[in-house]
Protein backbone atom coordinates (compact mmCIF):
# COMPACT_ATOMS: atom_id res chain seq x y z
CA UNK A 1 0.00 0.00 0.00
CA UNK A 2 1.22 3.52 -0.83
CA UNK A 3 1.77 5.58 2.33
CA UNK A 4 2.74 8.84 0.59
CA UNK A 5 0.71 11.85 1.71
CA UNK A 6 -1.93 13.00 -0.75
CA UNK A 7 -1.13 16.64 0.00
CA UNK A 8 2.12 17.93 1.43
CA UNK A 9 3.79 21.27 1.94
CA UNK A 10 6.52 21.37 -0.68
CA UNK A 11 8.21 24.67 0.21
CA UNK A 12 7.99 27.38 2.86
CA UNK A 13 9.56 30.81 2.39
CA UNK A 14 9.66 32.91 5.56
CA UNK A 15 9.37 36.69 5.30
CA UNK A 16 11.08 39.14 7.61
CA UNK A 17 9.70 42.39 8.94
CA UNK A 18 6.44 43.54 10.47
CA UNK A 19 4.12 42.58 7.63
CA UNK A 20 1.06 40.48 8.55
CA UNK A 21 2.20 37.99 5.88
CA UNK A 22 4.67 35.74 7.67
CA UNK A 23 5.47 33.24 4.91
CA UNK A 24 4.57 31.85 1.51
CA UNK A 25 4.24 28.15 0.82
CA UNK A 26 3.54 25.72 -1.99
CA UNK A 27 1.45 22.53 -1.84
CA UNK A 28 2.14 19.34 -3.77
CA UNK A 29 -0.97 17.28 -4.48
CA UNK A 30 -0.66 13.59 -5.40
CA UNK A 31 3.00 14.23 -6.34
CA UNK A 32 1.73 15.66 -9.65
CA UNK A 33 0.06 19.05 -9.08
CA UNK A 34 1.84 22.03 -7.52
CA UNK A 35 -0.14 24.92 -6.02
CA UNK A 36 2.08 27.96 -5.48
CA UNK A 37 1.53 31.06 -3.43
CA UNK A 38 -0.44 30.17 -0.32
CA UNK A 39 0.21 32.82 2.35
CA UNK A 40 0.52 32.37 6.10
CA UNK A 41 -0.93 35.53 7.63
CA UNK A 42 -1.10 36.86 11.17
CA UNK A 43 -4.71 37.82 11.83
CA UNK A 44 -6.07 39.76 14.79
CA UNK A 45 -6.32 36.63 16.92
CA UNK A 46 -4.24 33.93 15.23
CA UNK A 47 -2.47 32.75 12.10
CA UNK A 48 -4.50 31.74 9.08
CA UNK A 49 -3.83 30.53 5.55
CA UNK A 50 -4.77 32.67 2.56
CA UNK A 51 -5.20 30.96 -0.79
CA UNK A 52 -3.35 32.14 -3.92
CA UNK A 53 -5.04 35.11 -5.57
CA UNK A 54 -5.11 36.97 -8.85
CA UNK A 55 -6.34 40.49 -9.48
CA UNK A 56 -9.29 40.73 -11.84
CA UNK A 57 -10.03 43.45 -14.36
CA UNK A 58 -12.30 45.04 -11.78
CA UNK A 59 -9.23 45.47 -9.47
CA UNK A 60 -10.67 43.00 -6.94
CA UNK A 61 -8.64 40.00 -5.80
CA UNK A 62 -9.97 36.47 -6.42
CA UNK A 63 -8.76 33.12 -5.08
CA UNK A 64 -7.30 30.99 -7.87
CA UNK A 65 -7.28 27.82 -5.77
CA UNK A 66 -9.67 26.97 -2.98
CA UNK A 67 -11.07 23.96 -1.14
CA UNK A 68 -14.74 23.35 -1.85
CA UNK A 69 -15.63 22.19 1.66
CA UNK A 70 -15.05 23.58 5.13
CA UNK A 71 -13.51 20.29 6.19
CA UNK A 72 -10.92 20.40 3.39
CA UNK A 73 -10.11 24.06 4.12
CA UNK A 74 -9.65 23.24 7.81
CA UNK A 75 -7.45 20.26 6.97
CA UNK A 76 -5.29 22.32 4.57
CA UNK A 77 -4.94 25.10 7.12
CA UNK A 78 -3.92 22.63 9.84
CA UNK A 79 -1.36 21.00 7.52
CA UNK A 80 0.16 24.31 6.44
CA UNK A 81 0.27 25.85 9.93
CA UNK A 82 1.78 22.68 11.42
CA UNK A 83 4.45 22.65 8.70
CA UNK A 84 5.10 26.36 9.29
CA UNK A 85 5.52 25.76 13.03
CA UNK A 86 7.94 22.88 12.42
CA UNK A 87 9.90 24.91 9.85
CA UNK A 88 10.37 27.77 12.34
CA UNK A 89 11.88 25.36 14.88
CA UNK A 90 14.68 24.40 12.49
URUR-V223099 format. One record per helix or strand of 2 or more residues. SS is the DSSP state (h for helix, s for strand). FROM is the first residue (numbers start at 1). TO is the last residue. Records with the same first field share a line. If there is no record, write none. Layout:
SS->FROM-TO + FROM-TO
//
This chain:
s->7-14 + 21-29 + 33-42 + 47-50 + 53-55 + 61-63
h->70-89
//
